[in-house]
Amino acid sequence: MSVDLDWASLGFGYVKTPFRYVSNFKDGKWDEGGLTADDMILMTECAGVLQYSQSVFEGLKAYTTADGRIVTFRPDLNAERMVESAKRLEMPPFPVERFLDAVDKVVAANRDYVPPYGSGATLYIRPYMFGSSAVIGVKPAKEYQFRMFVTPVGPYFKGGAKPITIRVSDFDRAAPRGTGHIKAGLNYAMSLHAIVDAHEKGFDENMYLDPATRTYVEETGGANFLFITKDKKVVTPKSDSILPSITRRSLCYVAEKYLGLTVEHRPVKLEEVKDFAECGLCGTAAVISPVGKIVDHGKEICFPAGMQKMGEVTQELYDTLTGIQMGRIAPPEGWIREIK
Ligand SMILES: *Cc1c(COP(=O)(O)O)cnc(C)c1O
């Protein structure tokens, strides 16, 4: 029985649910871990995460399918990506199998908060880990905590997916050979000023360029770009400092195997963006948000699909991937993990 929430009017905010998963790393190993009702964290004032931002996170969703099952989408890829993120920040990786077990347990324990099929709402799952022991000289913490909570989130697009307007940012998101390719809170801390500034100036998002030459497209603060050429090829930017989006990788697979489109994953010059027919942002939150306009210091790039609706190919990609997630379309092997 689901709880009585107004699913349609939920936003993307934190709603406390009854259970979360916690495991602690101490004396060189992860403890057994398990569910808890306690949503508070008690730690030393000198914790590594508080002093030097030693933390990484993930984001994925649970859905109710058309036939009433509760499923998660490719959680193994989130588990693997979190291992890579942890390694880059000198944190002990949380084992993939244990991550998957934690997803199963947290979602099952909070199953009343998984929004019903057709509501447009979903259950957002937030795994994260951080240095919890005291650190004052700059070095990795000795102890860590892994946590995973869930929170129901509303439909990303209320009243249809309206294309957004983004600007080419004068700020950079990630340095070459830095940490842009891992999901670390630090990448977001440094993007906050740029996004607040963008919003103040009337833009929905920032397009970040490669900081070395500022001639190639990287991504936005939290989503990868996907472009469609006039002859319906799918093009996604390639760079070592882009976060490898699971949604983007899944859309490229769907484009090739379900829709028979050609996919190119390659460096994309800012200069060639004006020649694309469609543009979208890919990430777990929205799957794809259509981009209608990109503003580069007063110069406007307007995509032919316009500002009223998604482009035709973007829409097909969106419908196919969400169809797979919601159980209306047969998934590729291993993409859907059912929660019992
Ligand atoms: C999480 C994230 C994405 C989207 O990744 P998904 O796995 O598709 O949710 C894209 N860019 C950045 C910087 C991110 O942190």
The ligand as an SDF file (V2000), in Angstrom:
LIG
                    3D

 15 15  0  0  0  0  0  0  0  0999 V2000
   25.3150   12.3010  -12.3640 C   0  0  0  0  0  0  0  0  0  0  0  0
   25.8400   13.1590  -13.4420 C   0  0  0  0  0  0  0  0  0  0  0  0
   25.4270   13.0260  -14.7780 C   0  0  0  0  0  0  0  0  0  0  0  0
   24.3380   12.0900  -15.1990 C   0  0  0  0  0  0  0  0  0  0  0  0
   24.6580   10.7380  -14.9980 O   0  0  0  0  0  0  0  0  0  0  0  0
   23.5490    9.6250  -14.9680 P   0  0  0  0  0  0  0  0  0  0  0  0
   24.2950    8.3800  -14.6250 O   0  0  0  0  0  0  0  0  0  0  0  0
   22.9400    9.5490  -16.3050 O   0  0  0  0  0  0  0  0  0  0  0  0
   22.5510   10.0300  -13.9370 O   0  0  0  0  0  0  0  0  0  0  0  0
   26.0160   13.8300  -15.7290 C   0  0  0  0  0  0  0  0  0  0  0  0
   26.9640   14.7350  -15.4030 N   0  0  0  0  0  0  0  0  0  0  0  0
   27.3660   14.8980  -14.1270 C   0  0  0  0  0  0  0  0  0  0  0  0
   28.4080   15.9200  -13.8380 C   0  0  0  0  0  0  0  0  0  0  0  0
   26.8370   14.1190  -13.1020 C   0  0  0  0  0  0  0  0  0  0  0  0
   27.2490   14.3020  -11.8500 O   0  0  0  0  0  0  0  0  0  0  0  0
  1  2  1  0
  2  3  1  0
  2 14  2  0
  3  4  1  0
  3 10  2  0
  4  5  1  0
  5  6  1  0
  6  7  2  0
  6  8  1  0
  6  9  1  0
 10 11  1  0
 11 12  2  0
 12 13  1  0
 12 14  1  0
 14 15  1  0
M  END
$$$$
